């Protein structure tokens, strides 16, 4: 098993919280990680239930009796979103016995999408998002270009055969649309979701205009908004919010839209290999989204990420706000030869960051005009990001 950075935080949470939630998209490795954790805890003191199995669901027909019988064990419940009624009962059982590490809940939807979960277990649960493999976790196993092309889902990233990786990405996307969303109890139109995903792929990295999207799809704006919420709650897309610092300026207020995993993005765009990717019109947007997602995955929830754009076109691809409130600006370019845009210097004057970076695919680190630090992605993720976001280095976080 490739080592996951999240495991250290999860083990710490198990020492304090009665319930630890591990959420993330299907096939990101949640089950593998949970089984690895309970093996470390002692298999004789844990029990694993998969709510996709009829046999395990039958065990919970009298849920209260079953869980009380195993109250001395750490109970792992996989695909917990299939039984949202569990949360109220868990709250009652925990309030009778608040020992840490009693339950590990695995879910393929955000807590907000699982009806009642946030309210029922408030103050009793610590949520951890397990993303597909980040580049920091995958390096040494696959190349950067391979990871960028096929994304971080284990089955695609480690397929070995590119045809198998592409086949898996196609199957994953279809299953998410045809089954996963509907199993959460949402009434959706699978053909509409498929069309929306294809349109999002073509809009990847652009400012979201829900009115334009609704006209193109032939549905109402509220319907578009609801479907976007579902896709974001299923960890498929993200809406990067704008950063506001100077209300006297005319700033873009709508979010930017990204597919989170570039393997899914490239499947939807019909990109099959690196050569095709490098010649595609979306290569710049793909790289930008890839870098932003790697920053998000490696940050582990520390700090916040925004973008900044004025109506005159001055832009910072990323504004990073550390837990201590310090701000950092980043411009994302595939090559250092592309240079730094004039608008980026204007953003620096507006935002007044502690430090600014130009992040590229490769190249050496050196200070450029205006104190901007030129840096390749690997150096930024492994060395700089931990410092500015105030967490131990990536190497230290691997357990």
C-alpha positions in Angstrom: 0.0 0.0 0.0 1.3 3.4 -0.9 1.6 5.6 2.2 -1.1 8.2 2.7 -0.4 11.6 4.4 -3.8 11.6 6.0 -3.1 8.6 8.2 -1.2 10.5 10.9 -4.1 12.9 11.5 -6.7 10.1 11.5 -4.7 8.2 14.1 -4.5 11.3 16.2 -8.2 11.9 15.9 -9.0 8.3 17.0 -7.2 9.1 20.3 -9.6 11.9 21.1 -12.9 11.8 19.1 -15.6 9.1 19.6 -16.2 9.0 15.9 -13.8 9.6 13.0 -15.2 10.1 9.5 -13.2 9.4 6.4 -14.9 10.9 3.4 -13.9 11.2 -0.3 -14.9 10.0 -3.7 -15.4 6.3 -4.4 -12.3 4.3 -5.2 -10.0 6.8 -3.6 -8.7 4.2 -1.2 -10.8 4.8 1.9 -11.5 1.1 2.6 -7.9 0.1 2.1 -6.8 2.8 4.5 -9.4 1.9 7.1 -8.4 -1.7 7.1 -4.8 -0.8 7.4 -5.6 1.4 10.4 -7.7 -1.2 12.2 -4.9 -3.7 11.6 -2.6 -1.4 13.5 -5.1 -0.9 16.3 -5.6 -4.7 16.7 -8.0 -6.7 14.5 -9.4 -8.5 17.5 -10.7 -5.2 18.9 -12.4 -4.0 15.7 -15.2 -5.0 13.3 -15.8 -4.0 9.7 -19.2 -3.6 8.1 -19.8 -2.7 4.4 -23.3 -1.4 3.8 -23.1 -2.3 0.1 -23.2 -6.0 1.2 -26.6 -7.4 2.0 -25.2 -9.6 4.7 -23.8 -6.7 6.6 -26.9 -4.6 6.2 -28.9 -7.5 7.7 -26.7 -7.4 10.8 -27.9 -3.8 11.3 -31.7 -4.6 11.1 -31.6 -4.2 14.9 -28.9 -1.6 14.9 -29.0 -0.7 18.5 -28.7 -4.2 19.8 -25.9 -5.1 17.4 -23.8 -2.0 18.2 -24.2 -2.4 21.9 -23.1 -6.0 21.6 -19.9 -4.7 20.0 -19.5 -1.7 22.2 -16.0 -2.8 23.3 -14.7 -2.7 19.7 -13.9 0.0 17.1 -16.7 -0.4 14.6 -15.9 0.6 11.0 -19.0 1.3 8.8 -18.2 1.6 5.1 -20.5 3.5 2.7 -22.4 5.0 5.6 -24.3 7.4 3.4 -26.5 4.4 2.5 -28.0 4.5 6.0 -28.2 8.1 7.1 -30.6 7.1 9.9 -27.6 5.6 11.7 -26.3 9.1 12.8 -29.1 9.8 15.3 -28.6 6.4 17.0 -24.8 6.8 17.0 -25.2 10.2 18.8 -27.3 8.5 21.5 -24.8 5.6 22.0 -21.9 8.0 22.1 -23.5 10.2 24.7 -23.8 7.2 26.9 -20.1 6.3 26.4 -17.8 9.0 25.0 -14.6 6.8 24.8 -12.4 7.9 21.8 -12.1 5.7 18.7 -15.5 3.9 19.0 -16.5 4.3 15.3 -14.9 5.0 12.0 -17.4 6.0 9.3 -16.4 5.9 5.6 -18.5 7.9 3.2 -18.5 8.7 -0.5 -20.3 12.0 0.0 -19.6 15.2 1.9 -21.1 15.4 5.4 -23.5 18.1 4.1 -24.9 15.7 1.5 -25.5 12.9 4.1 -28.8 14.1 5.6 -28.6 14.8 9.3 -24.9 13.8 9.7 -23.5 17.2 10.5 -26.2 18.0 13.1 -26.4 14.6 14.7 -22.8 14.1 15.4 -21.7 17.7 15.9 -18.9 17.9 18.5 -18.5 14.1 18.5 -16.9 13.5 15.1 -13.7 14.6 13.3 -14.0 14.4 9.5 -11.0 13.7 7.3 -11.1 13.9 3.5 -9.2 11.2 1.7 -8.5 12.4 -1.9 -7.1 10.4 -4.7 -3.3 10.2 -4.5 -1.5 13.5 -4.5 1.7 13.9 -6.5 3.6 14.1 -3.2 2.3 10.6 -2.3 2.7 9.2 -5.8 6.2 10.4 -6.7 8.6 7.5 -7.0 5.8 5.3 -8.2 4.8 7.2 -11.3 6.1 10.2 -13.2 4.6 13.7 -12.9 3.3 13.6 -16.4 1.7 10.2 -15.8 0.0 11.5 -12.6 -1.2 14.7 -14.4 -2.5 12.7 -17.4 -4.3 9.9 -15.5 -5.0 11.5 -12.2 -4.6 10.1 -8.7 -7.3 7.5 -8.4 -5.4 4.3 -7.6 -7.0 2.0 -10.2 -6.2 4.5 -13.0 -2.9 5.7 -11.8 -1.5 2.2 -11.2 -3.2 0.5 -14.1 0.1 0.0 -15.9 -1.6 -0.2 -19.3 -2.9 3.2 -20.5 -5.9 1.5 -22.2 -6.9 0.0 -18.9 -6.6 3.4 -17.1 -8.8 5.0 -19.7 -11.3 2.2 -19.5 -11.4 2.6 -15.7 -11.9 6.4 -15.9 -14.8 5.9 -18.3 -16.4 3.2 -16.1 -16.0 5.4 -12.9 -17.6 8.4 -14.5 -20.6 6.4 -15.8 -21.1 4.6 -12.5 -21.0 7.9 -10.6 -23.7 9.3 -12.8 -25.9 6.2 -13.2 -25.7 4.9 -9.7 -23.9 6.8 -7.0 -25.8 10.0 -7.1 -29.1 8.2 -7.2 -28.2 6.0 -4.2 -27.8 9.1 -2.1 -31.5 9.6 -2.7 -31.3 12.4 -5.2 -33.7 12.6 -8.1 -31.5 13.3 -11.1 -31.5 12.9 -14.8 -28.4 10.9 -15.7 -28.2 12.2 -19.3 -28.4 15.7 -18.0 -25.6 15.1 -15.5 -23.5 13.5 -18.2 -24.0 16.6 -20.5 -23.2 18.9 -17.6 -20.0 17.1 -16.8 -18.9 17.3 -20.5 -19.7 21.1 -20.4 -17.8 21.5 -17.2 -14.8 19.9 -18.8 -14.9 22.4 -21.6 -15.3 25.2 -19.0 -12.5 23.9 -16.7 -10.7 26.8 -15.1 -13.2 29.5 -16.3 -15.4 31.8 -14.4 -18.7 30.0 -13.6 -21.8 31.6 -15.2 -24.8 29.6 -14.2 -27.2 31.5 -16.5 -25.1 30.6 -19.5 -24.8 27.0 -18.3 -28.6 26.7 -17.8 -29.3 28.1 -21.3 -26.9 25.6 -22.9 -28.4 22.7 -21.0 -32.0 23.9 -21.4 -32.8 23.8 -17.7 -33.4 26.3 -15.0 -30.7 28.1 -13.0 -31.9 26.5 -9.7 -31.5 23.0 -11.4 -28.0 23.9 -12.5 -27.2 25.1 -9.0 -28.6 21.9 -7.4 -26.6 19.6 -9.8 -23.4 21.6 -9.2 -24.0 21.1 -5.4 -24.3 17.4 -5.9 -21.2 17.1 -8.1 -19.2 19.1 -5.5 -20.6 17.1 -2.6 -19.5 14.0 -4.5 -15.9 15.3 -4.7 -16.0 15.5 -8.5 -15.8 19.3 -9.0 -14.8 22.3 -7.0 -15.8 26.0 -7.2 -12.8 28.1 -6.3 -14.0 31.2 -4.6 -12.7 34.8 -5.4 -10.7 36.6 -2.8 -11.8 40.1 -1.8 -9.4 42.6 -0.4 -10.2 46.0 -1.9 -13.9 46.9 -2.2 -13.1 50.0 -4.2 -11.9 47.9 -7.1 -14.3 46.1 -9.5 -13.5 42.5 -8.8 -14.9 39.3 -10.3 -17.3 37.8 -7.8 -18.2 34.5 -9.4 -16.2 31.3 -8.6 -14.0 29.5 -11.0 -15.1 25.9 -11.9 -12.7 22.9 -12.0 -13.0 19.2 -12.2 -10.9 18.0 -9.3 -9.1 15.0 -10.8 -7.3 15.6 -14.1 -7.8 11.9 -15.1 -11.6 12.5 -15.1 -11.1 15.8 -16.9 -8.9 14.3 -19.7 -11.4 11.4 -20.1 -14.2 13.9 -20.6 -12.1 15.9 -23.1 -11.1 12.7 -25.0 -7.4 13.2 -24.3 -5.7 9.8 -24.4 -2.0 10.4 -24.1 0.6 13.0 -23.1 1.3 14.1 -26.7 -2.4 14.8 -27.2 -2.6 16.6 -23.9 0.3 18.9 -24.7 -1.2 19.9 -28.0 -4.7 20.4 -26.7 -6.3 23.8 -26.3 -7.1 23.0 -22.7 -3.5 22.2 -21.6 -3.0 25.4 -19.7 -6.3 25.2 -17.9 -5.6 21.5 -17.1 -2.2 22.3 -15.6 -3.6 25.2 -13.6 -6.3 23.0 -12.1 -3.8 20.2 -11.5 -1.5 22.5 -9.5 -4.4 23.9 -7.5 -5.7 20.5 -6.6 -2.2 19.3 -5.6 -1.9 22.3 -3.3 -5.3 21.4 -1.8 -4.4 17.7 -1.4 -1.0 18.4 0.2 -2.4 21.1 2.5 -4.7 18.6 4.2 -7.3 21.2 5.0 -4.8 23.7 6.4 -5.5 27.3 5.3 -7.7 28.4 2.4 -7.3 28.8 -1.4 -8.8 31.5 -3.5 -8.2 33.3 -6.8 -8.1 37.0 -7.4 -9.2 38.8 -10.6 -10.2 42.4 -11.4 -12.5 43.3 -14.3 -9.4 44.8 -16.0 -7.8 41.4 -16.1 -5.2 41.5 -13.3 -5.2 38.0 -11.8 -3.6 35.7 -9.3 -4.3 32.0 -10.0 -4.1 31.3 -6.3 -4.3 33.4 -3.1 -3.3 31.1 -0.2 -4.3 32.2 3.2 -2.5 30.3 6.0 -4.0 29.4 9.3 -2.2 32.4 10.9 -3.8 34.8 8.4 -0.8 35.5 6.2 -1.4 35.7 2.5 0.6 34.4 -0.4 0.0 34.8 -4.2 0.9 32.4 -6.9 0.8 32.5 -10.7 0.7 29.1 -12.3 2.6 28.5 -15.6 3.6 25.3 -17.4 7.0 26.8 -18.3 9.2 29.4 -16.6 9.9 30.8 -20.1 6.3 32.1 -20.2 7.3 34.9 -17.9 5.2 36.7 -15.3 2.1 38.6 -16.4 1.8 42.3 -15.9 -1.5 41.8 -14.1 0.2 39.6 -11.5 2.3 42.6 -10.3 -0.9 44.6 -9.9 -2.5 41.9 -7.8 0.6 41.9 -5.5 0.0 45.6 -4.9 -3.7 45.0 -4.0 -3.3 41.9 -1.9 0.1 42.8 -0.3 1.1 39.1 0.3 4.0 37.9 2.5 5.5 36.3 -0.5 4.6 35.6 -4.2 5.5 32.6 -6.4 5.5 31.6 -10.0 4.9 27.9 -10.1 5.9 25.9 -13.2 6.3 22.3 -14.1 10.1 22.2 -14.0 13.0 24.6 -13.6 15.2 25.9 -10.8 14.2 28.1 -7.9 15.4 31.7 -8.0 14.2 35.2 -7.2 12.8 37.2 -10.1 11.6 40.7 -10.6 9.6 42.2 -7.8 10.7 39.6 -5.3 8.6 36.9 -7.0 10.1 33.4 -6.3 10.3 31.2 -9.4 9.7 27.6 -8.4 8.9 24.2 -9.8 5.8 22.3 -8.5 7.7 19.6 -6.7 9.8 22.1 -4.7 6.7 24.2 -3.9 4.7 21.2 -2.6 7.5 19.5 -0.7 9.4 22.4 0.8 7.6 25.7 0.5 3.9 24.8 1.1 4.5 23.2 4.5 6.4 26.4 5.7 3.8 28.9 4.6 0.8 26.8 5.7 2.5 26.0 9.1 2.5 22.2 9.0 5.4 19.7 9.1 7.1 19.0 5.8 5.5 16.5 3.5 8.2 14.0 4.2 7.6 14.3 8.0 3.8 13.8 7.5 4.2 10.4 5.8 3.7 7.6 8.4 
